[in-house]
Amino acid sequence: MSNNTDNTNRRILVIDDNQAIHNDFRKILCERGGAKSALDDVETELFGDAVGGAKSGEAFEIESAFQGQEGLDMVRKALQEGRPYAMAFVDMRMPPGWDGIETVTHIWEEDPNLQVVFCTAYSDYSWDEMVKTLSRTAQWLILKKPFDNVEASQLASALTEKWNLAKQARCKMGELEQAVEQRTREIEEQKDYLQDALARLHEAHAQLLQADKMASIGQLAAGVAHEINNPVGFISSNLNSLGQYVDDVKRVLGAYEELARELDEGQSEARGKAEQIRDLCREVDMEYLMSDVSDLISESAEGAQRVRQIVADLRDFSHVDSPDVREEDINSLMDKTVNVAWNELKYKTEVVREYGDIPAISCYGGKIGQVFLNLLVNAAHAIKKHGTITIRSGADDEQVWIEVSDSGCGIPPENLKRIFDPFFTTKDVGKGTGMGLHLAYKIIEAHQGRIKVESTVDKGTTFRIELPIAGPPEVKETQNVSVA
């Protein structure tokens, strides 16, 4: 039995059909007294004190099996009891049962960690045959009979130590795997948390963008309502005047009809009736009435046309979230945006248009219109009393550009680098979300375009937008597919 007090496994199984071999291993590995033997002296002289062997405190626990099947059963039992063998000395020839190769092959199916030393006096198998059959060259050695005691002792010490080190490595690997699994679970939890946080952030971002859109729409709604009220107001007034004029015309026409009837009947009072009609025409100022009717009708038609144009521009502009990419005339789109924002511009700005001859481009028209609106409204807000907004456009071979310049207060250099940042605004609280220019930047970026700004304090600011004529990436991909 083993007398070690630590957790080191020094259990050895000897599988050999010769009882004398078992006795020899027990003498070599177990029966060591407190005094050093001549064998110890030889061992120390040859290999030094570091050589493995059954020294004091390093006794081995030896168990015996006399056939391969018996050895397999003992290995199974040891595993079930939780006391596996660290190594085995296995005889190569054990008639009539399994030989050493067969025995070890079966044992390794049960305990693949067992270290093995084959003991043989014959060349039953060549080295290549053994390697091909067993393959695990790191787990078995060959000890030729008759074996040297020191060599046997050294093998026992080295292979049991190897088994113990391998076990420690497996335990450490298991701990590492558990740590990795734990860390992986923590990472997965963090990933889920971050994904959830990202989803909430996207939702909040979308809500803020929507809030900015709604703020712009609300601002536009007030301006558009005012713009529509003007023509609707004078159309309504004209219609009231036309109603009164029609009543007067009816009175005059009624008098004419009565006069005509009396003339047909030959009544003598007709001359007096004719004078009454002339008096009635002077009363209603028939000459002015007939001339003013034409003016009223012309003004009303013009007002109705203005209402139709405002509504049409607003309808085109309202397609902010349209998923469709279409051909757009950028100059025309800017004109529509100016019309929609006119109530913000007309009181304190003069809008100068310097359009170049540019081709139509593929883009999300509603989104580009929203960018134009943000730039125009910001330009108007930058002008304190009265100033000029100049809109220019042009093109080269690959892109079109459009500039919006104002003669306003300008942007300080410390703010110029931040104007496209989300939530950044220099406006008073409640007058801006800080998302307008950020949204404009994202829209232009999605079109693979660029938006740039130059500004001088107290002189004004110029925003320049450059857009590829070919359109955003989705359009290019669709075109490539269709060409293929």
Order of alpha helices (4+ residues) and beta strands (2+ residues): beta-alpha-alpha-beta-alpha-beta-alpha-beta-alpha-beta-alpha-alpha-alpha-beta-alpha-alpha-beta-beta-alpha-beta-beta-alpha-alpha-beta-beta-alpha
